[in-house]
């Protein structure tokens, strides 16, 4: 099939197909009626229930200890906290805005339901960052952190890499650009978020900023499902439209992932460096290269960083915080956090 113009799904189509065999990820003739009892993509049922079980509210987390801890952070720790939080705020903001843009071209109604839930959760994440800032910062500090990209050229370049890819779909509404946006989303969910979470988890294992760490753990749990969703969307689309995944196309998608890894390593070294207890530049580089390979393997692509197929020994402690299929005890509260678990979702993300 020709890689041509994307067709936006109608709000209602009386002549749409209801047969599952005629349902497609893009380019389908959908009625746009949501039918949870008849799904072509059966994995959606487990995904949806997992996502709904993840419900949480930012204000449930006690941020009181962070008020004092924030003022006691070293200069490198506070700088990293502010810049990483600023980047995460951008990522969740652009996700909230872009997901409806992606959804309007998806013609599998059950997948659109998932994207609606993800959009809601990304909005919750933005709310959580506001809650964190409102708790620990003055209004002036909050505004400065929120818009650090206006003065930090490195942060602005990070934002533009994803933002420009997303904006491209607004101009070039074709199938190839759409797949590139899916890949960009996968990079964002699977590399950028996880790298940012790493810093907060390191604060946690050093007994600092417990409220921030808990907020990030809840966000991380959601992002596990978002990553799993986009991995499935891309893999299903590859089955249906192999013409969008030629050797040349895959080389371009892998190059995007390589660039994402390169930028994340440069960013990690810039904000973390070698002056934060528990982390250094080599640890950051090793972990991000491992994440890059993990994401590439998730799409059945070749590794992008040879020699980094296994989780680095120096970073295995991260799973104590981020593994969504464990029942954990909050490190700073005497209660259990039961992470919803569905058998079909394997924590290999």
N, C-alpha and C positions, 0 to 999 in steps of 0.2 A: 504493500500500500504506500501511497505517496505521503511524504511528510508535509502536510499542508495546513491550512487554517484550522484553528480550533473552533468547534461549535459550542456555543454556550447552551447549557441545558435550559429548557423552558420551565416556567413556574408550573405550568400544567399543559399536558399534551394528550388530548383525547385519542390520538391515533398512535400513542406509544405502545411498545411491545411489553407484554407481561411475562413472556416465556423466559425462563432463566437462561436458556441456551443463547438467547439473543442479547443478554445483558453484558455490557462492556465497561471497562474502567473509564475510557473516554470514547467519544464518538458514537455512543449508543443512542437508540431511539427510546428514551425513557418517558414514562408517564409522569415521573417525579412524585409519585405517591409512595410514601414510606410503608413498607410491608415487612414487619419484623418476623413474620412466620415463613417467609419464602426468601431465602438468601442464596445467591450464587456463591458468595465468598463466605463460607461457613465459619471461618475464623473470627468474623466480626462479632458473633454472639459472645464468645469468650472475652474478646477485647472490650466490648461495651460494658459487660458486667464488671470486669476488672476496673475500668475507668470509673464507673459509678461507685464502686466500693472504696475508691480512693478519696471520697469526699472529705474535705477539711476546710477550716476557716483560719486565716492568719492570726486573728486575735485570740485563738485558743492557746497560743504559745506565749509563755511568760518571758517577756523581754527585759524585766527589771535588772537582772545581773549585767546585761549588756551595757546599760547606761554607765555603770562604773568601769566596766572592762574597756569600753571604747576609749575612754580618756587615758587608760593605762597602756594602750598598745604602743609598741615602739614606732618610731617614724616609718620604717619600712613596712611594718604590719598595717599601720593606718593608711598609708599610701596605697598599698595593695588592696586593702578592704574597700576603700573608696572607688578606686578605678575598676576593680572587678565588679562591684555592685553596679556601677554606672553602665558597664558593658552588658551585664545581665538584664538591667532595666531596658536597655535598647533592644536586646534580643527578644524578650517577651513582648515588648510593645509592637515590634515589627511583625512578630508571629500572630498576635491578636488581629492585626490589620490585614495580613496577607492570607490567612487561612480561608476567609470567605472568597477571596479572589481565586484560590486554587479550587475550592469547592464548586464554583459555578461552572467548571468544565468537567467535573467528575459526573459520570452518568450512571453510576451504581448507587442507588438510593441508600443502601445499608452503609456504604462507606461515607456518604455525606452525613449520616447521623453521627458517625465517629468524629468527623471533622468539626461538627457543631459542638460536641462535648470537649474536644481539644481547645477550641476557641474560648469556651467558657473557662477552662482550666488555666489557659495562658492569662486571661484577665485576672483570675485569682492570684496568679504569681505576681503580676504587676501590683496588685493590691498589697501583697505581702511585703514587697520591697518598700512601698510607701509606708507601711506600718513600721517596718524596721527603721527607716529614716526618721519618721515622726517621733519614734521612741528615743533614739540615741542622739539626734542632731538638733541644732537650732534651725529655724527656717532658712537662715542664710546658708548654713552648711548643706542643708538638704538640696537647695537649688543649685549650689556649686557642684555637688556630686551628680545630680541628675543631668546636668549639661556639661560635664567635663569634656566631652568631645569637641566643644566649641573652642577650647584652648589647648587640648592635647591632640596633636596631629596624628600620633600613633593610634590613638583610640578612634579618631575620625576615619582613618584608613580601614580599621577593622569593621566599623559600622558600614562603610561604603561598599565593601566587598560583597556582603550579603544584600544590603539595601539596593545596590545597583542591579544585582541579579534579579531580585524581586520586581524592581521597577521595569526591567526589560519586558516582562510579560504584559505589562500595561501598554506597551508600544508594539511589540511583535507577538501577536496572538496566534502563534503557530505551534505545532505539536512538539517540535524539537526544543523550542524555548520552554515549553511546559515541563518537559522531562528535566531540563536543566534546573528549573525552579524546584522540582521534587528532589533532585540531588542536593541542591543548595540547602533545602530544608533538612535533609538527612545529615549533612555536614554540621549544620547549626545544632540540631538536636543531639547528635552523637559524638561530637568532638568539642565544640565550643562550650556547651553547657557543662559537660563533664569536667573539662579542664578548669572551669571557674569554680565548680563545686569542690575540687581538690583543695583549694586554698582554705575554704571554710572548714573542711574536715580536719585539716592540719591544725587550725585554731582549736577545734574541739578536742583533739587528742593532747593539746597543750593546756587544756582546762580553761580556755578563753571563749568569750562570746557564745555562751550556750544557747541563748534564744535564737541567734542568727543561724547557728548550726542546725537547730531543729527545724527552723523554717526551710532551710536549704534541703534537709532530708525529705521533707514532705514534697517539695518541688521536684527533687530528684526522682521520687517515686512516680510522680506524674510523667516526668520526661522519659522514664523507661517505657511507658506505654506509648507515648508519642513517637518515640524512635521505632518501636516495634510496628506501629501503624504505618509509618512511611516506608519502612523496609518492605512490608507486605504489599503496599500499593505499587512500589517500583517493581518488585519481583512479579506481581500479577500482570502488570503492564508489559513487562518483558515477554511473558508467555503469549500474551494476546497480540503484541505488536513487535515482533522481532526486528522489523525494519527500522525501529527507533533505537535498536541496540546492536548495530553492526560493529565490526571490529573498530572502525574509525570512530563511531559514536562512543563506544566504551572507553577508548583511549582518551577522548575528550572529557568524559565523566571522571575517569581516574585522575586526569590532570587537575580537575577542579578539586578533588579530594587531596591531592598532593599539595596544591596551593593552600588549601585550608589548613593542612598540617603545618606547612612552612610558616604561615602567618601566626598560627597558634603558638608554635614554639618561640617565635620571635617575641610575641606578646608576653608569653609566660616568663621569658628571661628578662623582659623589660620591667615587669611589675613585681616579680618575685626575686630574681637575682640570687645572690648567695648570702643575704643578710637576714633571712627569716628562719628562726629555729625550726628544724624538722624538714625543711625543703631546700633544694639548691637547683641550679640550672640544669645539671645533668639528670636529676630525678625528673624534672619537668619534661625535658626532651625525650627521655626514655618512655615516659608514660604516654605522651601525646603520640609518639610513633606507634606505640602498641595500640592506642585507640584507633589510629588511622588504619592499621591492618585489620583490626576487628571489624570496623565499619565496611571496609572493602570486601572482606570475606562474607559479610552479611548480604552483600549483593552478588555474591559468586564471582567477584572480580579477583584478579591476581593481587597479592600483597603490594603495597606501595612503599613499604620500608623494610627491606630485607634484614632479617636477623632480629626482628622485634615481634615475633609471633606469640610470645608468652608474656603474661603479666609480669612486669619487672618485680623482682623480690623486694626492692626498696619501696614499692608502692602498693603492695598487697594489703596493707592496712586500710586502704580506702574502702574495700568491700565490707568492712565492719560497719560502715556508715551507709553505703549506697546500695547494697544488695537488697532488692525489693522482695525477694522470696524467703526472707528470714523473719522470724518473730524476734523483735529486739526489745531491749529495755532502754528507755530514754536515759542517756548518760547523766542527765542533770535533774531528772524527776523520778520519783518512786512510782512509776506506773509503766505498764507494758504498752508497746505500740505494735498492734497486730497488723502486719502488712497483708492486705488481701492477696490471696494466691489462687491462681487458676492453673490447672495442670498444663494447659496448652501453651502458657507463656513461660518459656525457659529463660532464666537470667543469663543469657549468653550475649547480651547486648553490650 
